[in-house]
């Protein structure tokens, strides 16, 4: 037996387990660039139309949000509009896939059983990386072919596809390294996810300030490959080099730890539990606090950076009406600055929904790992156990939105000399996203209650919501289709007037889904592997 024995079988197993999940990722990420380019060809049919929008897109606030526009053509405009979203999503997909088939398998104990057969030490990690790499390549290739299909330049199309693939490969390697550091799959995902979010913020600061910072960010590298704007193919070597480094680190760390252990050992606790751990709620806090604190720091930084970037919107001169329509559709109608802030907090609401789903699916992780059985053998009933975790899904999501709103309000308010007023306004703009995020968490609870093996479909609901919000208006989709996502019903604060009706209905939907899920959890068998 060699160190790679069983790799092919494990790769086939991973593909079988993830066939539906990966299909959603591939279709969504492959169609986005092509659809965006096709719609821009309708919106800007002449050079004069492109000239009208060029000055707007160079505004520092929009550069912080989406990066610089390197050239004035449909291809470059497509890369500007969809590039950041494409890169972040493929990075997230790569992280989740690698961690799921490495650290998650160890945490649940399944990998130990697999390793008892003819499976080499490097086989699980290699299989996870091969599957992820294959999906990354497929997405990049289909994205390039789609751009070619709408008549764009071949060099730019393949540069965009290559940047997408390389970005995914780099974060697959980063996830391979982070999966060796901790005993928890959530912590491994959190480490790699923090790197992903940090690259976006670093790029945003670098594109509007010291340009050297942008070159320290893989997100900046992907943009600086310049699809449709004088391609810089050599930038791809940066991705390859760092992917090799992180991959090497991952394989090296596999040799330096036991199965199920992490390089960073868990801190041993006291011989007897503290009085504060006598309730399910206290135990849930112990399990959720690390993830929540990390998210709080990230949201505070994000809110502050984007709040600081908002002041540049006031400098727009004679903006293109179609771009204005897009911004106001996302963020209200009371001025471009309010529209920009509304768009920012809509994005933050979608981002915070990731935490809401993570915290909710902790229920399923505790069940699959077998830990919940010992807890339910005491006087704790199922609903009380589930409610302890859902408390942090709800309150944690609210806290994240509140921190993002306050941080953005403080920074933006300081720049416009109205700290109190702007902090209150942006606090409201952030917190109004809460019911929509909780609807997605409610979907997760319902799936756990009635179809626990399909609980990860809550992520598919989030992906569909993001795609509809980001691209639905641009594609001209029917409003009935757009209404599928809960975020379509959120009042567009701070630009629009607050309307309580959609907030109430979203809250009711979230409560109904949660209650139904808890009812199903009470009646079904546990655990379900």
C-alpha positions in Angstrom: 0.0 0.0 0.0 1.3 3.5 -0.9 0.5 6.8 0.7 -2.0 7.5 -2.2 -3.8 4.2 -2.2 -7.5 4.6 -2.5 -7.4 8.1 -3.9 -9.5 7.2 -7.0 -12.2 5.5 -4.9 -12.4 8.4 -2.4 -12.6 10.9 -5.3 -15.5 9.0 -6.8 -17.2 8.9 -3.5 -16.8 12.6 -3.0 -18.3 13.3 -6.5 -21.2 11.0 -5.7 -21.9 12.7 -2.3 -21.7 16.2 -3.8 -23.2 15.6 -7.2 -26.2 17.9 -6.6 -24.3 20.5 -4.6 -21.5 20.8 -7.1 -23.9 20.9 -10.0 -25.6 24.0 -8.5 -22.2 25.7 -8.0 -21.0 24.9 -11.6 -24.2 26.0 -13.3 -24.5 29.2 -11.3 -20.8 30.3 -11.7 -20.6 29.3 -15.3 -23.8 31.2 -16.4 -23.2 34.5 -14.5 -20.4 35.9 -16.8 -22.2 34.9 -20.0 -25.5 36.3 -18.9 -23.9 39.5 -17.6 -22.1 40.1 -20.9 -25.2 39.4 -23.0 -27.2 42.0 -21.0 -24.5 44.6 -21.2 -24.4 44.2 -25.0 -28.1 45.3 -24.9 -27.6 48.0 -22.4 -24.5 49.6 -24.1 -24.8 48.9 -27.8 -22.5 51.7 -29.0 -19.2 53.2 -28.0 -21.0 56.4 -27.0 -23.0 54.5 -24.4 -19.8 53.0 -22.9 -18.2 56.5 -22.8 -21.2 57.8 -20.8 -20.6 55.2 -18.1 -16.8 55.4 -17.9 -16.5 58.4 -15.6 -19.0 56.9 -13.2 -17.2 53.6 -12.8 -13.9 55.3 -11.9 -15.5 56.8 -8.8 -13.5 55.7 -5.7 -16.6 54.3 -3.9 -17.4 52.0 -6.8 -13.8 51.0 -7.2 -13.7 50.0 -3.5 -16.8 47.9 -4.1 -16.0 46.2 -7.5 -12.4 47.1 -8.4 -11.1 49.3 -11.2 -12.3 49.3 -14.7 -9.2 48.8 -16.8 -10.6 49.3 -20.3 -13.8 50.5 -22.0 -15.4 47.6 -23.7 -18.2 45.1 -23.0 -15.8 42.4 -21.9 -13.9 44.6 -19.4 -17.2 46.0 -18.1 -18.5 42.4 -17.6 -15.3 41.5 -15.7 -15.7 44.7 -13.6 -19.4 43.9 -12.7 -19.2 40.1 -12.1 -15.5 39.5 -11.4 -15.4 40.0 -7.6 -18.6 38.0 -7.1 -17.3 35.1 -9.3 -14.0 35.0 -7.5 -15.4 35.1 -4.0 -18.0 32.4 -4.7 -15.5 30.0 -6.3 -13.2 30.6 -3.4 -16.0 29.8 -1.0 -17.0 26.7 -2.9 -13.4 25.4 -2.9 -13.0 26.0 0.8 -16.3 24.2 1.7 -15.5 21.2 -0.6 -12.0 20.6 0.7 -12.9 21.0 4.3 -16.0 18.8 3.9 -14.0 15.9 2.6 -11.1 16.2 4.9 -11.6 17.7 8.3 -15.4 17.1 8.5 -14.8 13.4 7.7 -12.3 13.2 10.5 -14.5 15.1 13.0 -17.4 12.7 12.5 -15.1 9.6 12.8 -15.9 8.3 9.3 -12.4 8.9 8.0 -10.9 6.7 10.8 -13.1 3.8 9.5 -12.1 4.5 5.9 -8.4 4.6 6.9 -8.8 1.1 8.4 -9.1 -0.2 4.8 -6.5 0.0 2.0 -6.3 3.8 2.0 -3.0 5.7 2.1 -2.3 8.6 4.4 -2.4 11.2 1.7 -5.4 9.8 -0.2 -8.2 11.7 1.6 -6.6 15.1 1.1 -5.5 14.3 -2.5 -9.0 13.1 -3.4 -10.6 16.3 -2.0 -8.1 18.5 -3.9 -8.6 16.6 -7.1 -12.4 16.9 -7.0 -12.2 20.6 -6.1 -9.6 21.2 -8.8 -11.7 19.4 -11.4 -14.7 21.6 -10.5 -12.6 24.8 -10.5 -11.3 24.0 -14.0 -14.8 23.1 -15.3 -16.2 26.4 -14.0 -13.4 28.4 -15.5 -13.7 26.6 -18.9 -17.5 27.0 -19.1 -17.3 30.6 -18.1 -14.7 31.3 -20.9 -16.8 29.3 -23.4 -19.9 31.3 -22.4 -18.1 34.6 -22.9 -16.9 33.3 -26.3 -20.5 32.3 -27.1 -21.7 35.9 -26.8 -19.0 37.1 -29.2 -16.3 38.5 -26.8 -12.6 38.4 -27.5 -11.1 34.9 -27.0 -8.0 36.1 -25.1 -10.1 38.1 -22.6 -12.6 35.2 -22.2 -9.9 32.7 -21.4 -8.1 35.2 -19.2 -11.3 35.6 -17.1 -11.8 31.8 -17.0 -8.2 31.2 -16.0 -8.4 33.9 -13.2 -11.5 32.2 -11.9 -10.0 28.7 -11.9 -6.7 29.9 -10.4 -8.5 31.7 -7.6 -10.4 28.6 -6.8 -7.3 26.4 -6.8 -5.5 28.8 -4.5 -8.2 28.7 -1.9 -8.5 24.9 -2.2 -4.8 24.8 -1.2 -5.4 27.3 1.6 -8.3 25.1 2.9 -6.1 22.0 2.7 -3.6 23.8 5.1 -6.3 25.2 7.4 -7.9 21.7 7.7 -4.8 20.4 9.4 -4.7 23.1 12.0 -7.7 22.4 14.1 -9.9 19.5 15.2 -13.1 21.3 14.1 -14.4 21.6 10.6 -16.0 24.9 11.4 -12.8 26.4 12.7 -10.9 25.2 9.6 -13.6 26.8 7.4 -13.5 29.9 9.5 -9.7 30.3 9.1 -9.8 29.9 5.3 -13.0 32.1 5.1 -11.3 34.8 7.1 -8.4 34.8 4.6 -10.9 35.0 1.8 -12.7 38.0 3.4 -9.4 39.6 4.2 -8.3 39.5 0.6 -11.4 41.4 -0.4 -10.9 44.1 2.2 -7.2 44.4 1.4 -8.0 44.8 -2.2 -10.7 47.4 -1.5 -8.2 49.5 0.5 -5.4 49.0 -2.1 -7.6 50.0 -5.1 -8.6 53.3 -3.4 -5.3 54.0 -1.6 -1.8 52.6 -1.6 -1.8 50.4 -4.8 0.8 48.1 -3.3 -1.9 46.7 -0.9 -3.9 45.4 -3.9 -0.9 43.4 -5.0 -0.8 41.7 -1.6 -4.3 40.3 -2.2 -5.3 37.3 -4.4 -8.5 39.1 -5.2 -6.3 42.0 -6.5 -4.2 39.5 -8.5 -7.3 38.1 -10.2 -8.5 41.6 -11.2 -5.0 42.6 -12.4 -4.9 39.7 -14.9 -7.0 42.3 -16.8 -9.3 40.2 -18.9 -10.3 42.2 -22.0 -7.9 45.0 -21.1 -4.4 43.9 -22.2 -4.2 40.5 -20.4 -1.4 40.0 -18.0 -0.9 36.2 -18.1 2.1 36.3 -15.9 0.0 37.2 -12.9 -1.3 33.7 -12.9 2.2 32.6 -11.7 1.4 34.2 -8.4 -1.6 32.0 -7.9 0.4 28.9 -9.0 3.3 29.7 -6.7 1.2 30.3 -3.6 -1.1 27.4 -4.3 2.0 25.1 -4.4 3.2 26.6 -1.1 -0.1 26.1 0.7 -0.5 22.6 -0.8 2.9 21.6 0.4 2.1 22.9 3.9 -1.1 20.9 3.9 0.7 17.6 3.0 3.5 18.3 5.4 1.1 18.9 8.3 -0.8 15.6 7.5 2.4 13.8 8.4 2.8 15.7 11.7 -0.5 14.9 13.4 -2.7 12.0 14.3 -6.0 11.2 12.6 -8.7 13.3 14.2 -6.2 15.7 15.8 -5.1 19.2 14.7 -1.7 20.8 14.7 -3.1 23.3 17.1 -4.2 21.1 20.0 -7.4 21.9 21.9 -6.7 23.5 25.3 -7.3 20.9 28.0 -10.2 21.9 30.2 -10.5 21.6 34.0 -11.2 18.2 35.6 -14.7 19.3 36.6 -16.9 21.5 34.5 -17.6 25.0 35.7 -21.1 25.9 37.1 -21.6 28.0 34.0 -21.9 24.9 31.8 -24.9 23.4 33.6 -27.4 24.4 30.9 -27.7 23.6 27.2 -27.6 27.4 26.5 -24.2 27.7 28.2 -22.8 24.8 26.3 -24.1 26.3 23.1 -22.3 29.5 23.9 -19.1 27.6 24.5 -19.5 26.0 21.0 -20.5 29.1 19.1 -18.4 31.8 20.7 -15.2 31.4 18.7 -17.1 31.6 15.4 -19.2 34.5 16.5 -16.3 36.5 17.8 -14.5 36.0 14.5 -17.5 37.2 12.5 -18.0 40.2 14.8 -14.4 41.4 14.1 -14.9 40.8 10.3 -18.2 42.6 10.1 -16.8 45.6 12.1 -14.0 45.9 9.7 -16.2 45.5 6.7 -18.7 48.1 7.9 -16.0 50.6 8.7 -14.2 50.2 5.3 -17.4 50.5 3.3 -18.7 53.3 5.4 -15.5 55.2 4.7 -15.8 54.5 0.9 -19.4 55.9 0.7 -18.3 59.5 0.8 -16.8 59.2 -2.7 -20.2 58.7 -4.2 -21.0 62.4 -3.8 -18.3 63.1 -6.4 -20.2 61.5 -9.3 -20.9 63.9 -12.1 -23.7 63.4 -14.6 -24.0 59.7 -13.9 -25.2 57.3 -16.5 -28.9 56.8 -16.0 -28.8 53.0 -16.4 -26.1 52.6 -13.8 -28.1 54.9 -11.5 -31.2 52.7 -12.0 -29.2 49.7 -11.0 -27.9 51.3 -7.9 -31.2 52.8 -6.9 -32.9 49.4 -7.5 -30.5 47.9 -5.0 -30.5 50.7 -2.5 -33.5 53.1 -2.7 -34.2 56.4 -4.5 -33.0 59.1 -2.1 -29.7 60.0 -3.7 -26.8 58.0 -5.0 -25.0 58.0 -1.6 -28.0 56.4 0.1 -28.4 54.0 -2.9 -24.8 53.0 -2.5 -25.1 52.5 1.3 -28.3 50.5 0.7 -26.5 48.3 -1.8 -23.6 47.8 0.6 -25.9 46.7 3.5 -27.9 44.5 1.2 -24.6 42.7 0.4 -23.7 42.6 4.1 -27.1 41.1 4.8 -26.4 38.3 2.4 -23.0 37.8 3.9 -24.4 37.6 7.5 -26.9 35.0 6.2 -23.8 32.7 5.9 -23.3 32.9 9.6 -27.0 32.3 10.3 -26.9 29.1 8.2 -23.6 28.0 9.8 -25.0 28.5 13.3 -28.2 26.7 12.4 -26.4 23.7 10.8 -24.4 23.2 14.0 -27.5 21.2 15.1 -26.9 18.7 12.3 -23.2 18.6 13.0 -23.8 17.8 16.7 -26.2 15.0 15.7 -24.0 13.5 13.0 -21.0 13.4 15.3 -23.0 11.5 18.0 -22.3 14.1 20.7 -26.0 15.0 21.0 -26.9 11.5 22.2 -25.1 11.9 25.5 -26.8 15.3 26.1 -30.3 14.0 25.3 -29.7 11.0 27.7 -30.0 13.6 30.5 -33.1 15.6 31.4 -32.6 17.9 28.3 -35.2 17.4 25.7 -34.7 17.9 21.9 -36.5 21.2 21.6 -34.5 22.7 24.5 -31.3 21.5 23.0 -32.1 22.8 19.5 -33.4 26.2 20.9 -30.1 26.7 22.7 -28.2 26.7 19.4 -30.9 28.6 17.5 -30.6 31.3 20.1 -27.2 32.1 18.8 -28.3 31.8 15.2 -30.8 34.5 15.8 -29.0 36.8 18.3 -25.7 36.3 16.7 -27.0 37.3 13.3 -28.6 40.4 14.9 -25.3 41.3 16.7 -23.4 41.0 13.4 -25.7 43.3 11.6 -25.7 45.7 14.5 -21.9 45.9 14.6 -21.7 46.4 10.8 -24.3 49.2 11.0 -22.7 51.0 13.9 -19.1 50.7 12.5 -20.2 52.0 9.1 -22.3 54.8 10.7 -19.4 55.9 12.9 -16.9 56.1 10.1 -19.3 57.7 7.5 -20.8 60.0 10.1 -17.3 61.2 11.1 -16.6 62.1 7.5 -19.9 64.0 7.0 -19.8 65.5 10.6 -23.1 63.8 11.6 -22.0 60.8 13.7 -25.2 60.4 15.7 -27.6 60.8 12.8 -25.7 58.5 10.4 -25.0 55.9 13.0 -28.7 55.6 13.7 -29.6 55.5 10.0 -27.0 52.8 9.1 -27.9 50.8 12.2 -31.4 50.6 10.9 -30.2 49.9 7.3 -28.2 46.9 8.6 -30.7 45.5 11.1 -33.6 45.5 8.6 -31.8 42.7 6.8 -32.3 40.4 9.9 -35.7 38.8 8.9 -34.4 37.9 5.4 -31.3 36.2 6.8 -33.5 34.3 9.4 -35.7 33.0 6.6 -32.7 31.2 5.2 -31.8 29.9 8.7 -35.4 28.8 9.0 -35.0 26.7 5.8 -32.1 25.1 7.5 -34.1 24.2 10.6 -37.0 22.8 8.5 -34.5 20.6 6.6 -32.9 19.4 9.8 -36.4 18.5 11.1 -37.7 16.7 8.1 -34.8 15.8 5.8 -31.6 16.0 7.9 -29.4 14.4 5.2 -30.4 17.2 2.9 -29.8 20.0 5.4 -26.9 21.4 3.4 -29.4 22.5 0.8 -29.8 25.6 2.9 -26.6 26.7 1.2 -28.2 26.2 -2.2 -31.0 28.5 -1.1 -28.5 31.1 -0.1 -26.7 30.8 -3.5 -29.9 31.2 -5.4 -30.8 34.2 -3.3 -27.5 35.9 -4.0 -27.6 35.2 -7.7 -31.2 36.6 -8.0 -30.4 39.7 -6.0 -27.1 40.5 -7.8 -28.1 39.6 -11.3 -31.9 39.4 -11.5 -32.5 43.1 -12.3 -29.6 43.1 -14.8 -31.1 40.0 -16.6 -34.5 41.6 -16.6 -36.1 38.6 -14.8 -39.8 38.7 -13.9 -40.6 40.2 -10.5 -42.3 37.0 -9.5 -39.0 35.2 -10.0 -37.1 37.9 -8.0 -39.6 37.6 -5.2 -38.4 34.0 -4.5 -35.5 35.4 -2.5 -36.3 36.9 0.9 -33.8 39.8 0.3 -36.1 41.1 -2.5 -38.6 42.1 0.2 -36.3 44.0 2.5 -36.9 47.8 2.6 -34.1 49.6 0.8 -32.8 51.6 3.7 -31.4 54.2 4.2 -32.7 55.6 0.9 -36.3 54.5 0.9 -39.0 54.8 3.5 -39.3 52.0 6.0 -42.3 49.7 5.4 -43.1 47.3 8.3 -45.3 44.9 6.3 -42.6 43.0 4.4 -40.5 42.8 7.6 -43.4 41.4 9.5 -44.1 38.8 6.8 -40.5 37.7 6.6 -40.4 37.3 10.3 -43.6 35.2 10.2 -42.1 33.0 7.5 -38.9 32.5 9.5 -40.9 31.6 12.6 -43.2 29.2 10.7 -40.2 27.4 9.2 -38.4 27.2 12.5 -41.4 26.0 14.4 -42.1 23.3 11.7 -38.5 22.2 11.8 -38.6 21.9 15.6 -41.8 19.9 15.4 -40.2 17.5 12.9 -37.1 17.2 15.1 -39.3 16.1 18.0 -40.9 13.3 16.0 -38.2 11.8 13.9 -35.5 9.3 14.8 -32.2 10.5 16.2 -29.4 10.3 15.3 -29.7 10.1 11.5 -26.2 9.5 10.0 
